[in-house]
C-alpha cells in the first residue's frame, strides 16, 4: 500500500471513531436514562442493552483508532449500528412528514456507516495500526 492509502485508512478509522466514542461516553454517563429510553421502545433487558451499547461504542472506537482486530471490530460495530437503525430510526412508522424525513435520514446514515465499516472489514487497518498485517 502507498503512503496515501495508509493515511486514508488511519484518518477513516479516526473519523469513524469520532462518531461512536462521544455517543458511547454519553450513554455511559447516563446509563439509567438511556436504559429508560430503551425500555420505552419495549426492548427487553434495557439495563443490559444500555451497558452493551456503551461498551460497543467506546470499545469499538478504541479498537478502530488503534487498528486492532479490524474484522471483528467492523462486524460488531456494524451489527450494533444495524440494530440501532432498526430500533431507533423506524421512519416507516412515523406519520408526521418532517419527523419521518429526519428519521429516514438517520436510518440511511446508519446504513452508510455500515458500508464504511464493510470497507474497513475488507481493507484492514493499513500500515499505521497496532494490529497491522505483515503483507
N, CA, C and O atoms as CSV, one atom per row, in Angstrom:
chain,resi,resn,atom,element,x,y,z
A,1,UNK,N,N,0.833,-1.182,0.000
A,1,UNK,CA,C,0.000,0.000,0.000
A,1,UNK,C,C,0.874,1.239,0.000
A,1,UNK,O,O,1.972,1.252,0.555
A,2,UNK,N,N,0.371,2.254,-0.621
A,2,UNK,CA,C,1.097,3.517,-0.684
A,2,UNK,C,C,0.804,4.357,0.552
A,2,UNK,O,O,-0.134,4.096,1.304
A,3,UNK,N,N,1.642,5.376,0.735
A,3,UNK,CA,C,1.516,6.269,1.887
A,3,UNK,C,C,0.106,6.836,2.006
A,3,UNK,O,O,-0.491,6.786,3.082
A,4,UNK,N,N,-0.432,7.374,0.916
A,4,UNK,CA,C,-1.762,7.992,0.978
A,4,UNK,C,C,-2.857,6.977,1.276
A,4,UNK,O,O,-3.838,7.306,1.944
A,5,UNK,N,N,-2.705,5.755,0.793
A,5,UNK,CA,C,-3.676,4.705,1.111
A,5,UNK,C,C,-3.691,4.433,2.613
A,5,UNK,O,O,-4.753,4.362,3.230
A,6,UNK,N,N,-2.503,4.284,3.190
A,6,UNK,CA,C,-2.398,4.028,4.625
A,6,UNK,C,C,-2.885,5.213,5.445
A,6,UNK,O,O,-3.536,5.035,6.475
A,7,UNK,N,N,-2.570,6.417,4.991
A,7,UNK,CA,C,-3.039,7.612,5.685
A,7,UNK,C,C,-4.559,7.698,5.631
A,7,UNK,O,O,-5.194,8.041,6.628
A,8,UNK,N,N,-5.145,7.393,4.486
A,8,UNK,CA,C,-6.606,7.420,4.348
A,8,UNK,C,C,-7.264,6.410,5.284
A,8,UNK,O,O,-8.303,6.701,5.877
A,9,UNK,N,N,-6.671,5.234,5.420
A,9,UNK,CA,C,-7.222,4.242,6.340
A,9,UNK,C,C,-7.140,4.720,7.786
A,9,UNK,O,O,-8.083,4.528,8.553
A,10,UNK,N,N,-6.040,5.333,8.162
A,10,UNK,CA,C,-5.903,5.874,9.515
A,10,UNK,C,C,-6.925,6.974,9.763
A,10,UNK,O,O,-7.630,6.950,10.772
A,11,UNK,N,N,-7.010,7.932,8.858
A,11,UNK,CA,C,-7.958,9.041,9.024
A,11,UNK,C,C,-9.387,8.508,9.037
A,11,UNK,O,O,-10.206,8.960,9.837
A,12,UNK,N,N,-9.693,7.560,8.169
A,12,UNK,CA,C,-11.029,6.961,8.153
A,12,UNK,C,C,-11.375,6.297,9.469
A,12,UNK,O,O,-12.501,6.421,9.948
A,13,UNK,N,N,-10.412,5.585,10.065
A,13,UNK,CA,C,-10.650,4.943,11.357
A,13,UNK,C,C,-10.911,5.978,12.437
A,13,UNK,O,O,-11.801,5.801,13.268
A,14,UNK,N,N,-10.139,7.055,12.429
A,14,UNK,CA,C,-10.313,8.113,13.430
A,14,UNK,C,C,-11.666,8.792,13.248
A,14,UNK,O,O,-12.369,9.050,14.225
A,15,UNK,N,N,-12.030,9.079,12.011
A,15,UNK,CA,C,-13.322,9.725,11.759
A,15,UNK,C,C,-14.481,8.826,12.167
A,15,UNK,O,O,-15.466,9.304,12.731
A,16,UNK,N,N,-14.377,7.539,11.891
A,16,UNK,CA,C,-15.435,6.608,12.289
A,16,UNK,C,C,-15.540,6.568,13.812
A,16,UNK,O,O,-16.641,6.574,14.362
A,17,UNK,N,N,-14.403,6.526,14.487
A,17,UNK,CA,C,-14.406,6.515,15.949
A,17,UNK,C,C,-14.968,7.809,16.517
A,17,UNK,O,O,-15.569,7.806,17.591
A,18,UNK,N,N,-14.777,8.917,15.804
A,18,UNK,CA,C,-15.278,10.207,16.304
A,18,UNK,C,C,-16.799,10.248,16.353
A,18,UNK,O,O,-17.372,11.093,17.040
A,19,UNK,N,N,-17.450,9.361,15.644
A,19,UNK,CA,C,-18.903,9.246,15.735
A,19,UNK,C,C,-19.301,8.417,16.951
A,19,UNK,O,O,-20.187,8.807,17.711
A,20,UNK,N,N,-18.650,7.282,17.132
A,20,UNK,CA,C,-19.068,6.335,18.162
A,20,UNK,C,C,-18.585,6.687,19.565
A,20,UNK,O,O,-19.312,6.447,20.529
A,21,UNK,N,N,-17.389,7.244,19.714
A,21,UNK,CA,C,-16.849,7.499,21.051
A,21,UNK,C,C,-17.695,8.477,21.862
A,21,UNK,O,O,-18.054,8.152,22.993
A,22,UNK,N,N,-18.033,9.664,21.338
A,22,UNK,CA,C,-18.865,10.568,22.141
A,22,UNK,C,C,-20.241,9.980,22.450
A,22,UNK,O,O,-20.785,10.205,23.531
A,23,UNK,N,N,-20.799,9.234,21.510
A,23,UNK,CA,C,-22.102,8.608,21.753
A,23,UNK,C,C,-21.996,7.579,22.874
A,23,UNK,O,O,-22.871,7.506,23.737
A,24,UNK,N,N,-20.934,6.790,22.861
A,24,UNK,CA,C,-20.744,5.789,23.902
A,24,UNK,C,C,-20.485,6.399,25.264
A,24,UNK,O,O,-21.012,5.927,26.271
A,25,UNK,N,N,-19.675,7.446,25.299
A,25,UNK,CA,C,-19.407,8.135,26.572
A,25,UNK,C,C,-20.696,8.758,27.102
A,25,UNK,O,O,-20.972,8.693,28.300
A,26,UNK,N,N,-21.478,9.357,26.218
A,26,UNK,CA,C,-22.763,9.931,26.631
A,26,UNK,C,C,-23.679,8.884,27.237
A,26,UNK,O,O,-24.332,9.134,28.250
A,27,UNK,N,N,-23.728,7.727,26.628
A,27,UNK,CA,C,-24.550,6.641,27.168
A,27,UNK,C,C,-23.998,6.185,28.518
A,27,UNK,O,O,-24.763,5.980,29.460
A,28,UNK,N,N,-22.682,6.025,28.618
A,28,UNK,CA,C,-22.065,5.566,29.864
A,28,UNK,C,C,-22.292,6.556,31.003
A,28,UNK,O,O,-22.432,6.159,32.160
A,29,UNK,N,N,-22.327,7.838,30.672
A,29,UNK,CA,C,-22.532,8.866,31.697
A,29,UNK,C,C,-23.985,8.932,32.159
A,29,UNK,O,O,-24.273,9.499,33.213
A,30,UNK,N,N,-24.902,8.359,31.382
A,30,UNK,CA,C,-26.318,8.382,31.741
A,30,UNK,C,C,-26.957,7.040,31.387
A,30,UNK,O,O,-27.921,6.984,30.624
A,31,UNK,N,N,-26.415,5.972,31.943
A,31,UNK,CA,C,-26.927,4.637,31.646
A,31,UNK,C,C,-28.399,4.493,32.000
A,31,UNK,O,O,-29.163,3.889,31.248
A,32,UNK,N,N,-28.798,5.043,33.136
A,32,UNK,CA,C,-30.197,4.914,33.554
A,32,UNK,C,C,-31.128,5.602,32.562
A,32,UNK,O,O,-32.171,5.055,32.201
A,33,UNK,N,N,-30.756,6.784,32.128
A,33,UNK,CA,C,-31.581,7.499,31.153
A,33,UNK,C,C,-31.656,6.770,29.830
A,33,UNK,O,O,-32.728,6.677,29.231
A,34,UNK,N,N,-30.527,6.250,29.366
A,34,UNK,CA,C,-30.518,5.521,28.104
A,34,UNK,C,C,-31.309,4.224,28.235
A,34,UNK,O,O,-32.053,3.854,27.327
A,35,UNK,N,N,-31.151,3.533,29.363
A,35,UNK,CA,C,-31.926,2.310,29.596
A,35,UNK,C,C,-33.417,2.620,29.624
A,35,UNK,O,O,-34.222,1.834,29.125
A,36,UNK,N,N,-33.790,3.753,30.199
A,36,UNK,CA,C,-35.195,4.165,30.202
A,36,UNK,C,C,-35.726,4.385,28.797
A,36,UNK,O,O,-36.861,4.020,28.492
A,37,UNK,N,N,-34.911,4.981,27.947
A,37,UNK,CA,C,-35.312,5.189,26.554
A,37,UNK,C,C,-35.498,3.846,25.854
A,37,UNK,O,O,-36.446,3.669,25.089
A,38,UNK,N,N,-34.594,2.900,26.112
A,38,UNK,CA,C,-34.714,1.570,25.513
A,38,UNK,C,C,-35.958,0.850,26.024
A,38,UNK,O,O,-36.653,0.181,25.259
A,39,UNK,N,N,-36.237,0.989,27.323
A,39,UNK,CA,C,-37.442,0.386,27.895
A,39,UNK,C,C,-38.690,0.981,27.254
A,39,UNK,O,O,-39.657,0.268,26.986
A,40,UNK,N,N,-38.665,2.291,27.010
A,40,UNK,CA,C,-39.791,2.957,26.358
A,40,UNK,C,C,-40.045,2.441,24.955
A,40,UNK,O,O,-41.167,2.540,24.457
A,41,UNK,N,N,-39.041,1.900,24.318
A,41,UNK,CA,C,-39.189,1.300,22.985
A,41,UNK,C,C,-39.648,-0.153,23.073
A,41,UNK,O,O,-39.871,-0.806,22.053
A,42,UNK,N,N,-39.788,-0.656,24.310
A,42,UNK,CA,C,-40.237,-2.026,24.501
A,42,UNK,C,C,-39.152,-3.075,24.337
A,42,UNK,O,O,-39.449,-4.257,24.168
A,43,UNK,N,N,-37.894,-2.651,24.386
A,43,UNK,CA,C,-36.795,-3.606,24.224
A,43,UNK,C,C,-36.565,-4.377,25.523
A,43,UNK,O,O,-36.679,-3.807,26.608
A,44,UNK,N,N,-36.243,-5.662,25.423
A,44,UNK,CA,C,-36.015,-6.456,26.635
A,44,UNK,C,C,-34.680,-6.105,27.288
A,44,UNK,O,O,-33.752,-5.643,26.624
A,45,UNK,N,N,-34.600,-6.327,28.571
A,45,UNK,CA,C,-33.370,-6.125,29.351
A,45,UNK,C,C,-32.696,-4.790,29.034
A,45,UNK,O,O,-31.535,-4.772,28.627
A,46,UNK,N,N,-33.397,-3.686,29.213
A,46,UNK,CA,C,-32.835,-2.389,28.814
A,46,UNK,C,C,-31.548,-2.020,29.541
A,46,UNK,O,O,-30.684,-1.360,28.963
A,47,UNK,N,N,-31.404,-2.437,30.804
A,47,UNK,CA,C,-30.165,-2.121,31.531
A,47,UNK,C,C,-28.967,-2.836,30.908
A,47,UNK,O,O,-27.899,-2.243,30.756
A,48,UNK,N,N,-29.143,-4.092,30.552
A,48,UNK,CA,C,-28.072,-4.866,29.919
A,48,UNK,C,C,-27.758,-4.291,28.542
A,48,UNK,O,O,-26.592,-4.147,28.174
A,49,UNK,N,N,-28.804,-3.964,27.784
A,49,UNK,CA,C,-28.603,-3.396,26.450
A,49,UNK,C,C,-27.894,-2.048,26.513
A,49,UNK,O,O,-27.070,-1.737,25.652
A,50,UNK,N,N,-28.210,-1.246,27.529
A,50,UNK,CA,C,-27.560,0.062,27.667
A,50,UNK,C,C,-26.061,-0.104,27.916
A,50,UNK,O,O,-25.243,0.594,27.317
A,51,UNK,N,N,-25.713,-1.024,28.794
A,51,UNK,CA,C,-24.293,-1.291,29.067
A,51,UNK,C,C,-23.611,-1.837,27.817
A,51,UNK,O,O,-22.496,-1.433,27.489
A,52,UNK,N,N,-24.279,-2.751,27.123
A,52,UNK,CA,C,-23.703,-3.328,25.901
A,52,UNK,C,C,-23.482,-2.256,24.840
A,52,UNK,O,O,-22.441,-2.238,24.182
A,53,UNK,N,N,-24.451,-1.365,24.672
A,53,UNK,CA,C,-24.324,-0.307,23.661
A,53,UNK,C,C,-23.151,0.612,23.979
A,53,UNK,O,O,-22.348,0.926,23.100
A,54,UNK,N,N,-23.052,1.041,25.233
A,54,UNK,CA,C,-21.944,1.920,25.623
A,54,UNK,C,C,-20.606,1.209,25.443
A,54,UNK,O,O,-19.634,1.811,24.987
A,55,UNK,N,N,-20.561,-0.064,25.800
A,55,UNK,CA,C,-19.329,-0.841,25.667
A,55,UNK,C,C,-18.913,-0.988,24.206
A,55,UNK,O,O,-17.739,-0.830,23.873
A,56,UNK,N,N,-19.876,-1.289,23.337
A,56,UNK,CA,C,-19.564,-1.437,21.909
A,56,UNK,C,C,-19.074,-0.116,21.336
A,56,UNK,O,O,-18.102,-0.087,20.580
A,57,UNK,N,N,-19.741,0.978,21.692
A,57,UNK,CA,C,-19.352,2.267,21.121
A,57,UNK,C,C,-17.988,2.737,21.633
A,57,UNK,O,O,-17.172,3.233,20.856
A,58,UNK,N,N,-17.741,2.588,22.913
A,58,UNK,CA,C,-16.448,3.019,23.463
A,58,UNK,C,C,-15.339,2.041,23.055
A,58,UNK,O,O,-14.303,2.450,22.532
A,59,UNK,N,N,-15.567,0.761,23.297
A,59,UNK,CA,C,-14.561,-0.239,22.941
A,59,UNK,C,C,-14.296,-0.290,21.448
A,59,UNK,O,O,-13.147,-0.391,21.017
A,60,UNK,N,N,-15.360,-0.221,20.658
A,60,UNK,CA,C,-15.201,-0.218,19.209
A,60,UNK,C,C,-14.407,0.977,18.728
A,60,UNK,O,O,-13.595,0.861,17.811
A,61,UNK,N,N,-14.638,2.127,19.342
A,61,UNK,CA,C,-13.892,3.332,18.969
A,61,UNK,C,C,-12.406,3.172,19.242
A,61,UNK,O,O,-11.570,3.532,18.414
A,62,UNK,N,N,-12.090,2.636,20.395
A,62,UNK,CA,C,-10.678,2.428,20.743
A,62,UNK,C,C,-10.032,1.455,19.763
A,62,UNK,O,O,-8.932,1.703,19.270
A,63,UNK,N,N,-10.717,0.352,19.483
A,63,UNK,CA,C,-10.168,-0.634,18.551
A,63,UNK,C,C,-10.039,-0.069,17.142
A,63,UNK,O,O,-9.089,-0.392,16.429
A,64,UNK,N,N,-10.986,0.772,16.736
A,64,UNK,CA,C,-10.881,1.423,15.426
A,64,UNK,C,C,-9.635,2.299,15.352
A,64,UNK,O,O,-8.869,2.219,14.392
A,65,UNK,N,N,-9.439,3.126,16.360
A,65,UNK,CA,C,-8.313,4.066,16.332
A,65,UNK,C,C,-6.977,3.335,16.328
A,65,UNK,O,O,-6.077,3.697,15.570
A,66,UNK,N,N,-6.835,2.316,17.160
A,66,UNK,CA,C,-5.540,1.635,17.229
A,66,UNK,C,C,-5.383,0.564,16.149
A,66,UNK,O,O,-4.276,0.078,15.918
A,67,UNK,N,N,-6.473,0.195,15.491
A,67,UNK,CA,C,-6.394,-0.736,14.372
A,67,UNK,C,C,-6.215,-2.189,14.757
A,67,UNK,O,O,-5.642,-2.968,13.995
A,68,UNK,N,N,-6.700,-2.564,15.931
A,68,UNK,CA,C,-6.587,-3.937,16.409
A,68,UNK,C,C,-7.899,-4.681,16.130
A,68,UNK,O,O,-8.982,-4.113,16.269
A,69,UNK,N,N,-7.796,-5.929,15.745
A,69,UNK,CA,C,-8.955,-6.785,15.457
A,69,UNK,C,C,-9.920,-6.126,14.467
A,69,UNK,O,O,-11.106,-5.985,14.766
A,70,UNK,N,N,-9.432,-5.725,13.306
A,70,UNK,CA,C,-10.264,-4.947,12.387
A,70,UNK,C,C,-11.529,-5.656,11.920
A,70,UNK,O,O,-12.590,-5.036,11.855
A,71,UNK,N,N,-11.438,-6.929,11.600
A,71,UNK,CA,C,-12.630,-7.627,11.097
A,71,UNK,C,C,-13.668,-7.812,12.194
A,71,UNK,O,O,-14.857,-7.588,11.969
A,72,UNK,N,N,-13.230,-8.215,13.364
A,72,UNK,CA,C,-14.161,-8.375,14.477
A,72,UNK,C,C,-14.781,-7.032,14.844
A,72,UNK,O,O,-15.986,-6.944,15.079
A,73,UNK,N,N,-13.963,-5.992,14.894
A,73,UNK,CA,C,-14.458,-4.655,15.222
A,73,UNK,C,C,-15.492,-4.201,14.204
A,73,UNK,O,O,-16.565,-3.727,14.579
A,74,UNK,N,N,-15.182,-4.340,12.927
A,74,UNK,CA,C,-16.121,-3.922,11.882
A,74,UNK,C,C,-17.421,-4.705,11.975
A,74,UNK,O,O,-18.500,-4.137,11.811
A,75,UNK,N,N,-17.327,-6.001,12.235
A,75,UNK,CA,C,-18.519,-6.843,12.322
A,75,UNK,C,C,-19.384,-6.453,13.521
A,75,UNK,O,O,-20.596,-6.290,13.378
A,76,UNK,N,N,-18.781,-6.304,14.689
A,76,UNK,CA,C,-19.540,-5.994,15.906
A,76,UNK,C,C,-20.122,-4.585,15.839
A,76,UNK,O,O,-21.306,-4.392,16.116
A,77,UNK,N,N,-19.311,-3.608,15.479
A,77,UNK,CA,C,-19.802,-2.225,15.411
A,77,UNK,C,C,-20.836,-2.089,14.289
A,77,UNK,O,O,-21.822,-1.369,14.439
A,78,UNK,N,N,-20.614,-2.772,13.176
A,78,UNK,CA,C,-21.593,-2.754,12.093
A,78,UNK,C,C,-22.908,-3.392,12.501
A,78,UNK,O,O,-23.976,-2.865,12.191
A,79,UNK,N,N,-22.840,-4.517,13.192
A,79,UNK,CA,C,-24.055,-5.164,13.696
A,79,UNK,C,C,-24.795,-4.286,14.682
A,79,UNK,O,O,-26.020,-4.175,14.629
A,80,UNK,N,N,-24.052,-3.661,15.582
A,80,UNK,CA,C,-24.651,-2.725,16.529
A,80,UNK,C,C,-25.347,-1.582,15.794
A,80,UNK,O,O,-26.455,-1.187,16.156
A,81,UNK,N,N,-24.693,-1.055,14.762
A,81,UNK,CA,C,-25.243,0.071,14.008
A,81,UNK,C,C,-26.512,-0.342,13.275
A,81,UNK,O,O,-27.453,0.446,13.184
A,82,UNK,N,N,-26.552,-1.554,12.757
A,82,UNK,CA,C,-27.763,-2.050,12.102
A,82,UNK,C,C,-28.903,-2.182,13.104
A,82,UNK,O,O,-30.032,-1.779,12.822
A,83,UNK,N,N,-28.612,-2.742,14.262
A,83,UNK,CA,C,-29.637,-2.871,15.303
A,83,UNK,C,C,-30.138,-1.494,15.724
A,83,UNK,O,O,-31.340,-1.296,15.899
A,84,UNK,N,N,-29.221,-0.543,15.888
A,84,UNK,CA,C,-29.620,0.822,16.254
A,84,UNK,C,C,-30.518,1.427,15.182
A,84,UNK,O,O,-31.508,2.084,15.503
A,85,UNK,N,N,-30.185,1.215,13.924
A,85,UNK,CA,C,-31.005,1.749,12.829
A,85,UNK,C,C,-32.405,1.155,12.876
A,85,UNK,O,O,-33.393,1.872,12.722
A,86,UNK,N,N,-32.490,-0.148,13.087
A,86,UNK,CA,C,-33.785,-0.827,13.058
A,86,UNK,C,C,-34.642,-0.545,14.284
A,86,UNK,O,O,-35.869,-0.607,14.206
A,87,UNK,N,N,-34.011,-0.235,15.418
A,87,UNK,CA,C,-34.789,0.008,16.639
A,87,UNK,C,C,-35.017,1.483,16.939
A,87,UNK,O,O,-36.000,1.828,17.595
A,88,UNK,N,N,-34.141,2.351,16.481
A,88,UNK,CA,C,-34.229,3.766,16.854
A,88,UNK,C,C,-34.640,4.690,15.725
A,88,UNK,O,O,-34.986,5.845,15.977
A,89,UNK,N,N,-34.612,4.221,14.504
A,89,UNK,CA,C,-34.916,5.104,13.368
A,89,UNK,C,C,-35.974,4.478,12.464
A,89,UNK,O,O,-35.784,4.372,11.252
A,90,UNK,N,N,-37.080,4.068,13.057
A,90,UNK,CA,C,-38.155,3.393,12.333
A,90,UNK,C,C,-39.029,4.414,11.604
A,90,UNK,O,O,-40.177,4.652,11.980
A,91,UNK,N,N,-38.472,5.000,10.569
A,91,UNK,CA,C,-39.165,6.053,9.830
A,91,UNK,C,C,-40.458,5.553,9.203
A,91,UNK,O,O,-41.377,6.342,8.983
A,92,UNK,N,N,-40.545,4.278,8.915
A,92,UNK,CA,C,-41.718,3.710,8.265
A,92,UNK,C,C,-42.953,3.737,9.160
A,92,UNK,O,O,-44.070,3.574,8.668
A,93,UNK,N,N,-42.774,3.941,10.464
A,93,UNK,CA,C,-43.896,4.008,11.400
A,93,UNK,C,C,-44.326,5.433,11.728
A,93,UNK,O,O,-45.263,5.623,12.504
A,94,UNK,N,N,-43.670,6.430,11.161
A,94,UNK,CA,C,-43.920,7.829,11.516
A,94,UNK,C,C,-44.826,8.464,10.469
A,94,UNK,O,O,-44.600,8.330,9.267
A,95,UNK,N,N,-45.863,9.163,10.951
A,95,UNK,CA,C,-46.804,9.803,10.022
A,95,UNK,C,C,-46.459,11.259,9.744
A,95,UNK,O,O,-46.706,11.744,8.640
A,96,UNK,N,N,-45.893,11.969,10.719
A,96,UNK,CA,C,-45.503,13.363,10.502
A,96,UNK,C,C,-44.374,13.403,9.474
A,96,UNK,O,O,-43.346,12.748,9.651
A,97,UNK,N,N,-44.566,14.170,8.403
A,97,UNK,CA,C,-43.608,14.125,7.288
A,97,UNK,C,C,-42.224,14.634,7.675
A,97,UNK,O,O,-41.225,14.071,7.229
A,98,UNK,N,N,-42.137,15.681,8.491
A,98,UNK,CA,C,-40.825,16.208,8.886
A,98,UNK,C,C,-40.087,15.209,9.776
A,98,UNK,O,O,-38.898,14.956,9.584
A,99,UNK,N,N,-40.801,14.646,10.747
A,99,UNK,CA,C,-40.182,13.657,11.634
A,99,UNK,C,C,-39.807,12.398,10.856
A,99,UNK,O,O,-38.765,11.789,11.099
A,100,UNK,N,N,-40.672,12.020,9.919
A,100,UNK,CA,C,-40.388,10.843,9.095
A,100,UNK,C,C,-39.114,11.055,8.278
A,100,UNK,O,O,-38.263,10.169,8.197
A,101,UNK,N,N,-38.994,12.238,7.674
A,101,UNK,CA,C,-37.818,12.535,6.858
A,101,UNK,C,C,-36.552,12.532,7.708
A,101,UNK,O,O,-35.514,12.028,7.278
A,102,UNK,N,N,-36.635,13.096,8.916
A,102,UNK,CA,C,-35.468,13.136,9.801
A,102,UNK,C,C,-35.031,11.724,10.178
A,102,UNK,O,O,-33.840,11.413,10.144
A,103,UNK,N,N,-35.986,10.867,10.538
A,103,UNK,CA,C,-35.637,9.501,10.923
A,103,UNK,C,C,-35.182,8.666,9.727
A,103,UNK,O,O,-34.326,7.792,9.866
A,104,UNK,N,N,-35.754,8.936,8.555
A,104,UNK,CA,C,-35.302,8.241,7.353
A,104,UNK,C,C,-33.848,8.607,7.048
A,104,UNK,O,O,-33.041,7.754,6.681
A,105,UNK,N,N,-33.536,9.888,7.208
A,105,UNK,CA,C,-32.162,10.345,7.005
A,105,UNK,C,C,-31.214,9.657,7.993
A,105,UNK,O,O,-30.145,9.188,7.602
A,106,UNK,N,N,-31.604,9.597,9.271
A,106,UNK,CA,C,-30.772,8.935,10.279
A,106,UNK,C,C,-30.621,7.444,9.985
A,106,UNK,O,O,-29.540,6.881,10.155
A,107,UNK,N,N,-31.705,6.808,9.544
A,107,UNK,CA,C,-31.652,5.388,9.216
A,107,UNK,C,C,-30.618,5.136,8.121
A,107,UNK,O,O,-29.766,4.258,8.253
A,108,UNK,N,N,-30.700,5.915,7.037
A,108,UNK,CA,C,-29.792,5.669,5.924
A,108,UNK,C,C,-28.370,6.152,6.204
A,108,UNK,O,O,-27.428,5.671,5.575
A,109,UNK,N,N,-28.195,7.091,7.134
A,109,UNK,CA,C,-26.837,7.419,7.585
A,109,UNK,C,C,-26.228,6.203,8.277
A,109,UNK,O,O,-25.058,5.884,8.068
A,110,UNK,N,N,-27.025,5.528,9.099
A,110,UNK,CA,C,-26.521,4.316,9.749
A,110,UNK,C,C,-26.155,3.252,8.720
A,110,UNK,O,O,-25.142,2.567,8.866
A,111,UNK,N,N,-26.970,3.114,7.687
A,111,UNK,CA,C,-26.670,2.141,6.639
A,111,UNK,C,C,-25.355,2.513,5.946
A,111,UNK,O,O,-24.546,1.637,5.639
A,112,UNK,N,N,-25.141,3.809,5.700
A,112,UNK,CA,C,-23.889,4.261,5.079
A,112,UNK,C,C,-22.694,3.995,5.996
A,112,UNK,O,O,-21.618,3.630,5.522
A,113,UNK,N,N,-22.878,4.174,7.293
A,113,UNK,CA,C,-21.811,3.875,8.253
A,113,UNK,C,C,-21.446,2.394,8.178
A,113,UNK,O,O,-20.269,2.038,8.221
A,114,UNK,N,N,-22.450,1.543,8.066
A,114,UNK,CA,C,-22.194,0.109,7.915
A,114,UNK,C,C,-21.381,-0.138,6.648
A,114,UNK,O,O,-20.483,-0.980,6.638
A,115,UNK,N,N,-21.695,0.592,5.584
A,115,UNK,CA,C,-20.914,0.476,4.353
A,115,UNK,C,C,-19.454,0.829,4.578
A,115,UNK,O,O,-18.567,0.140,4.074
A,116,UNK,N,N,-19.193,1.893,5.327
A,116,UNK,CA,C,-17.815,2.262,5.649
A,116,UNK,C,C,-17.124,1.191,6.470
A,116,UNK,O,O,-15.942,0.913,6.268
A,117,UNK,N,N,-17.855,0.592,7.392
A,117,UNK,CA,C,-17.279,-0.485,8.199
A,117,UNK,C,C,-16.996,-1.726,7.352
A,117,UNK,O,O,-16.063,-2.476,7.640
A,118,UNK,N,N,-17.796,-1.941,6.314
A,118,UNK,CA,C,-17.526,-3.060,5.403
A,118,UNK,C,C,-16.224,-2.832,4.634
A,118,UNK,O,O,-15.462,-3.769,4.398
A,119,UNK,N,N,-15.977,-1.572,4.246
A,119,UNK,CA,C,-14.695,-1.260,3.608
A,119,UNK,C,C,-13.546,-1.557,4.572
A,119,UNK,O,O,-12.526,-2.123,4.177
A,120,UNK,N,N,-13.717,-1.174,5.836
A,120,UNK,CA,C,-12.687,-1.435,6.841
A,120,UNK,C,C,-12.484,-2.941,7.022
A,120,UNK,O,O,-11.354,-3.415,7.142
A,121,UNK,N,N,-13.586,-3.680,7.039
A,121,UNK,CA,C,-13.528,-5.137,7.151
A,121,UNK,C,C,-12.661,-5.719,6.033
A,121,UNK,O,O,-11.828,-6.593,6.274
A,122,UNK,N,N,-12.865,-5.227,4.816
A,122,UNK,CA,C,-12.152,-5.762,3.648
A,122,UNK,C,C,-10.713,-5.250,3.545
A,122,UNK,O,O,-9.806,-6.015,3.217
A,123,UNK,N,N,-10.502,-3.970,3.822
A,123,UNK,CA,C,-9.187,-3.350,3.610
A,123,UNK,C,C,-8.233,-3.559,4.776
A,123,UNK,O,O,-7.015,-3.569,4.593
A,124,UNK,N,N,-8.778,-3.726,5.966
A,124,UNK,CA,C,-7.929,-3.811,7.144
A,124,UNK,C,C,-7.502,-2.428,7.602
A,124,UNK,O,O,-7.920,-1.424,7.025
A,125,UNK,N,N,-6.677,-2.369,8.630
A,125,UNK,CA,C,-6.328,-1.088,9.233
A,125,UNK,C,C,-5.237,-0.311,8.507
A,125,UNK,O,O,-5.044,0.873,8.784
A,126,UNK,N,N,-4.529,-0.942,7.596
A,126,UNK,CA,C,-3.406,-0.264,6.950
A,126,UNK,C,C,-2.142,-0.361,7.791
A,126,UNK,O,O,-2.107,-1.044,8.814
A,127,UNK,N,N,-1.112,0.332,7.339
A,127,UNK,CA,C,0.205,0.246,7.985
A,127,UNK,C,C,0.233,0.951,9.335
A,127,UNK,O,O,0.962,0.525,10.232
A,128,UNK,N,N,-0.544,2.019,9.499
A,128,UNK,CA,C,-0.483,2.821,10.722
A,128,UNK,C,C,-1.479,2.287,11.743
A,128,UNK,O,O,-2.485,2.931,12.043
A,129,UNK,N,N,-1.186,1.104,12.271
A,129,UNK,CA,C,-2.070,0.447,13.225
A,129,UNK,C,C,-1.261,-0.516,14.076
A,129,UNK,O,O,-0.251,-1.062,13.631
A,130,UNK,N,N,-1.712,-0.716,15.294
A,130,UNK,CA,C,-1.043,-1.690,16.157
A,130,UNK,C,C,-1.292,-3.108,15.670
A,130,UNK,O,O,-0.454,-3.990,15.861
A,131,UNK,N,N,-2.436,-3.328,15.045
A,131,UNK,CA,C,-2.786,-4.676,14.607
A,131,UNK,C,C,-2.570,-4.908,13.131
A,131,UNK,O,O,-3.272,-5.713,12.519
A,132,UNK,N,N,-1.617,-4.221,12.554
A,132,UNK,CA,C,-1.436,-4.297,11.096
A,132,UNK,C,C,-0.937,-5.668,10.661
A,132,UNK,O,O,-0.209,-6.364,11.369
A,133,UNK,N,N,-1.374,-6.013,9.450
A,133,UNK,CA,C,-0.935,-7.275,8.846
A,133,UNK,C,C,0.434,-7.079,8.213
A,133,UNK,O,O,0.741,-6.003,7.699
A,134,UNK,N,N,1.231,-8.095,8.252
A,134,UNK,CA,C,2.556,-8.068,7.619
A,134,UNK,C,C,2.427,-8.696,6.232
A,134,UNK,O,O,2.775,-9.861,6.038
A,135,UNK,N,N,1.926,-7.920,5.269
A,135,UNK,CA,C,1.709,-8.438,3.909
A,135,UNK,C,C,2.986,-8.535,3.126
A,135,UNK,O,O,2.970,-8.952,1.967
